Amino acid sequence: MDGEAVHAAPRKTGMIILGGGLPKHHICNANMMRNGADYAVFINTAQEFDGSDSGARPDEAVSWGKIRASAKSVKVHCDATIAFPLLVAETFASKRESERERS
């Protein structure tokens, strides 16, 4: 995974993290090898008060160099099974709407 992130330059990379824990840790670290991700969306119900990796906000990842300071990032406090389908649906709906406007 680290090699894929490093060789992504000069392209931009982004992360959509559903939940957290070890997968979040490895995906963020892979982007650290290329001076951080350009986009990040964290979707989980974890809170930061317990010090867990899952609960960490994007600005914590910025301080470690896992997300670029200039990146667009957000943490969504919601169950991933609710938020992710809505995110995907809106993405496709926006594309369809822009295609209609061009016609």
Secondary structure, DSSP 8 states (H G I E B T S, - for coil): -HHHHHTTTTS--EEEEES-SHHHHHHHHHHHTTT-EEEEEEEE---GGG--TTT--HHHHHHHTSEEEEEEEEEEES-HHHHHHHHHHHHHHHHHHHHHHH-
